[in-house]
Amino acid sequence: MHPTASNGDLTPVRPIRLAYLVSHPIQYQSPLLRRIAQEPGIDLTVFFGSDFSTRGYMDEGFGVEVKWDIPLLNGYKSEFLPALRDNGTEGVFSPISHGLLTRLRNFDALWVHGYATVNQMHGILAANILDIPVLVRSDSQLKDRPRSGLKLAIKNVFFVLLRNLVDGVLVSGTLNADYWRHYMGKDFPLFMLPYAVDNDWFQQQCRLAATTRPQLEAGLDLTPGRPVILFASKLQTRKLCSDLVSAYAALVEGAAEATQPYLVIAGDGEERSNLEAQVAALGLTGVRFAGFRNQTEIPRFLALATVFVLPARHEPWGLIVNEAMNAAIPIIVTDDIGAQPDLVTDGVEGCVYPVGDIAALTNALRRVLATPETAARMGQRALERINQWSFEADVAGLREALAHVTRRLPVTRHHRV
């Protein structure tokens, strides 16, 4: 039986029946959905448009066949919607489902992941027909790819319409809040739902990984004791791993091989062959390509690392930053990473540098690796900061949003943005 909430006079109150509409099971979201499902007063049901992520599928970013090795559907109620169109990818016109109008009749609120696809708008319009309040969440930000004046004008008109269809927005961080205030107005209800990962799980797995570190070092042909710079993401052009390779070359130039840090690149994708050619052309002997690694393997690499680097541009958030901070290691990111304003302050949890500035990245690596104590101090601060960016904060923000749009659910903390 689902836990029962109570109001101020201890009279039992029926839980808020919350529907969540999302394109497909997402590995990052599953732990949060399990946590929400345990929250007293919230009766969660998730509606998926497609099941492609539960099967082996070709991930365009990684460039390899992917089948996630963590449970995607356990611990919460869910249903796959009947499909009108499903080509096994996520996009504006796929998946397209039907049957939402019937399914939403018994719910008190709808939470939609995104707003720019046919399925997302289908859910928003269905909820409005049924007079069910709508909450929207996305990781959009104003620091995005350039758009023409015409596209921006169309976007502004779209948000005027969207404002009348949505009752509140669940924002993932500072830049995302700026985005929604810009398009929806300063008076529109925003509620903080931090873009978080399962901190407890990652910290536990990183501690356990210490027991298998020698095997991973041997598998990567690493000499124990030398620092490790880690990149772990899709090898796409916008991730700018090539900048990290160039900065690494400048960092190790003239240094004795025995004192050089390693650069471990975990991931796969369209840029791998170019990166391998770049490493060969520069004559770098300390770079290791680890290939695609599944979710349960990531903590082993984080526990191995001395510092984590994400040199990307146009990165809406970058959840790998959250994961790395749970390993108590310093973080180096560009100023084009969505997570940066909320999670990484230059000189505190690591370093922040201008995107594309290889000299600045090289200097950031030198700063972090100056002494073992420097890296350890920054890593500890990273751990302390990420502990405040958690699923518990997500649940508190969601409770406040539901209380606002339904006028029923009691809240315990203030998370209005």
Residue pairs with C-beta under 8 A, 6 or more apart in sequence:
2 15
2 43
3 15
3 38
3 39
3 40
3 41
4 12
4 13
4 14
4 15
4 40
4 41
5 12
5 13
5 15
5 40
5 41
5 409
5 410
6 12
6 13
6 410
7 13
7 410
8 410
13 41
13 408
15 40
15 41
15 42
15 43
16 41
16 42
16 43
16 108
16 109
16 402
16 406
16 408
16 409
17 43
17 45
17 106
17 107
17 108
17 109
18 36
18 42
18 43
18 44
18 45
18 107
18 108
18 109
18 110
18 111
18 402
19 45
19 46
19 47
19 103
19 104
19 107
19 109
19 110
19 111
20 33
20 44
20 45
20 46
20 47
20 110
20 111
20 112
20 113
21 47
21 49
21 100
21 110
21 111
21 112
21 113
21 119
21 120
21 123
22 29
22 46
22 47
22 48
22 49
22 112
22 113
23 48
23 49
23 50
23 90
23 95
23 113
23 114
23 117
23 119
24 48
24 49
24 50
24 51
24 52
24 53
24 54
24 90
24 95
25 48
25 51
25 53
25 54
25 72
25 73
25 78
26 53
26 72
27 53
27 68
27 70
27 72
27 295
28 197
28 319
30 70
30 71
30 72
30 73
30 74
30 75
31 197
31 198
31 201
31 391
32 196
32 198
32 391
32 394
33 44
33 46
33 75
33 76
34 74
34 75
34 76
35 391
35 394
35 395
36 42
36 44
36 76
36 394
36 395
36 398
37 44
37 75
37 76
37 77
39 395
39 398
39 399
41 399
41 409
41 410
42 398
42 399
42 402
42 409
44 76
44 77
45 77
45 78
45 79
45 107
46 76
46 77
46 78
46 79
47 78
47 79
47 80
47 81
47 97
47 100
47 103
47 123
48 78
48 79
48 80
48 81
49 80
49 81
49 83
49 86
49 95
49 96
49 97
49 119
50 80
50 83
50 86
50 88
50 90
50 94
50 95
51 80
52 86
52 88
52 89
53 68
53 72
54 72
54 73
55 67
56 65
56 66
56 67
57 65
57 66
57 67
57 88
58 64
58 65
58 66
59 65
59 66
59 234
60 89
61 234
61 236
61 269
62 234
62 235
62 267
62 268
62 269
62 292
63 235
63 268
63 269
63 270
63 272
64 268
64 292
66 292
66 294
68 294
68 295
69 294
69 295
69 296
70 295
70 296
79 103
81 95
81 97
81 98
81 99
81 100
81 103
82 97
82 98
82 99
83 95
83 96
83 97
83 98
84 96
84 97
84 98
85 93
85 94
85 95
85 96
86 94
86 95
86 96
87 94
87 95
88 94
90 117
91 117
92 116
92 117
92 118
93 117
93 118
95 119
96 118
96 119
96 122
97 119
97 122
100 122
100 123
100 126
101 126
101 129
101 130
104 110
104 123
104 126
104 127
104 130
104 132
105 130
107 132
108 132
108 133
108 402
108 406
108 408
109 132
109 133
109 134
109 135
109 402
109 405
109 406
110 123
110 124
110 126
110 127
110 132
110 133
110 134
110 135
111 134
111 135
111 136
111 137
111 170
112 120
112 123
112 124
112 134
112 135
112 136
112 137
113 120
113 137
113 138
114 120
114 136
114 137
114 138
115 121
115 124
115 136
115 138
115 162
115 166
116 138
123 134
124 134
124 136
124 162
124 165
124 166
125 165
127 133
127 134
128 134
128 165
133 167
133 168
133 405
133 406
134 165
134 166
134 167
134 168
134 405
135 166
135 167
135 168
135 169
135 170
135 191
135 401
135 402
135 405
136 162
136 166
136 168
136 169
136 170
137 169
137 170
137 171
137 172
137 193
138 172
138 176
139 172
139 176
139 195
139 316
139 317
139 338
140 176
140 179
140 316
141 175
141 176
141 178
141 179
141 316
141 338
142 175
142 178
142 179
142 182
143 175
143 336
143 338
144 314
145 314
147 155
155 183
156 183
159 183
159 184
162 184
163 184
163 185
163 188
166 184
167 189
167 404
167 405
168 188
168 189
168 190
168 191
168 401
168 404
168 405
169 180
169 184
169 188
169 189
169 190
169 191
170 191
170 192
170 193
170 397
170 398
170 401
171 177
171 180
171 190
171 191
171 192
171 193
171 417
172 193
172 194
172 195
172 317
172 338
173 194
173 195
173 317
173 338
173 339
173 341
173 342
174 341
174 342
175 338
175 341
176 195
176 338
177 190
177 192
177 417
180 188
180 190
181 188
181 190
189 401
189 404
189 405
189 416
190 416
190 417
191 397
191 398
191 400
191 401
191 404
191 415
191 416
191 417
192 393
192 397
192 415
192 416
192 417
193 394
193 397
193 398
193 401
193 415
194 342
194 389
194 390
194 393
194 394
194 397
195 317
195 319
195 322
195 338
195 339
196 322
196 389
196 390
196 391
196 393
196 394
197 319
197 322
197 323
197 326
198 391
199 322
199 326
199 386
199 387
199 389
199 390
199 391
202 299
202 302
202 323
202 326
202 327
203 326
203 327
203 383
205 296
205 299
205 300
206 299
206 302
206 303
206 326
206 327
206 328
207 303
208 299
209 216
209 299
209 300
209 302
209 303
209 304
210 303
212 300
213 300
213 303
213 304
214 224
216 222
216 300
216 301
216 304
217 223
217 224
217 304
220 262
220 264
220 288
220 290
221 288
222 228
222 262
222 264
222 288
222 304
223 258
226 258
226 259
226 260
226 261
226 262
227 261
227 262
227 306
227 307
227 369
227 375
228 261
228 262
228 263
228 264
228 304
228 305
228 306
228 307
229 244
229 248
229 261
229 262
229 263
229 264
229 305
229 306
229 307
229 309
229 365
230 264
230 266
230 301
230 302
230 304
230 305
230 307
230 308
230 309
230 324
230 329
231 241
231 244
231 263
231 264
231 265
231 266
231 267
231 308
231 309
231 310
231 311
232 265
232 266
232 267
232 293
232 298
232 301
232 302
232 308
232 320
232 324
233 239
233 241
233 267
233 310
233 312
233 320
234 267
234 268
234 269
235 241
235 265
235 267
235 268
235 269
235 270
235 271
235 272
235 275
236 269
236 270
236 271
237 270
237 271
238 312
238 313
238 314
238 315
239 269
239 271
239 310
239 311
239 312
239 315
240 311
240 312
240 313
240 334
240 355
240 356
241 265
241 267
241 271
241 275
241 311
242 271
242 274
242 275
242 278
243 311
243 356
243 358
243 361
244 263
244 309
244 311
244 361
245 263
245 275
245 278
245 279
245 282
245 284
245 287
246 278
246 282
246 358
247 311
247 358
247 359
247 361
247 362
247 365
248 261
248 263
248 284
248 286
248 287
248 365
249 282
249 284
250 358
250 359
250 362
251 261
251 362
251 365
251 366
251 369
252 260
252 261
252 284
252 286
257 285
257 286
260 286
261 286
261 306
261 369
262 286
262 287
262 288
263 284
263 286
263 287
263 288
264 287
264 288
264 290
264 301
264 304
264 305
265 275
265 287
265 288
265 289
265 290
266 290
266 291
266 292
266 293
266 298
266 301
267 290
267 291
267 292
267 293
268 291
268 292
272 289
275 289
276 289
279 287
290 301
293 301
298 320
298 323
299 323
299 327
302 308
302 323
302 324
302 326
302 327
302 329
303 327
305 324
305 327
305 329
306 329
306 330
306 369
306 375
307 329
307 330
307 331
307 332
307 350
307 365
307 368
307 369
307 375
308 320
308 321
308 324
308 327
308 329
308 330
308 331
308 332
308 350
309 331
309 332
309 333
309 361
309 365
310 318
310 320
310 321
310 331
310 332
310 333
310 334
310 337
311 332
311 333
311 334
311 355
311 361
312 318
312 334
312 336
312 337
312 355
313 334
313 336
313 355
313 356
314 336
315 334
315 336
315 337
315 338
315 339
316 338
317 337
317 338
317 339
318 333
318 337
318 338
318 339
319 339
321 331
321 333
321 337
321 339
321 340
321 343
321 344
322 339
322 343
322 386
322 389
324 331
324 382
325 331
325 343
325 349
325 382
325 383
325 385
325 386
326 383
326 386
327 379
327 383
328 379
328 380
328 382
328 383
329 375
329 379
329 382
330 349
330 350
330 351
330 368
330 375
330 378
330 379
330 382
331 343
331 344
331 349
331 350
331 351
331 378
331 382
332 350
332 351
332 352
332 353
332 361
332 364
332 365
332 368
333 339
333 340
333 344
333 350
333 351
333 352
333 353
334 340
334 352
334 353
334 354
334 355
334 356
335 352
335 353
335 354
335 355
336 355
337 344
340 352
342 389
343 349
343 382
343 385
343 386
343 389
344 350
344 351
344 352
344 382
345 352
346 352
346 353
347 367
348 378
348 381
349 378
349 381
349 382
349 385
350 364
350 368
350 378
350 382
351 364
351 367
351 368
352 364
353 360
353 361
353 363
353 364
354 360
367 374
368 374
368 375
368 378
369 375
393 415
396 411
396 412
396 413
396 415
397 415
399 409
399 410
399 411
399 412
400 411
400 413
400 414
400 415
400 416
402 408
402 409
403 409
403 410
403 411
404 416
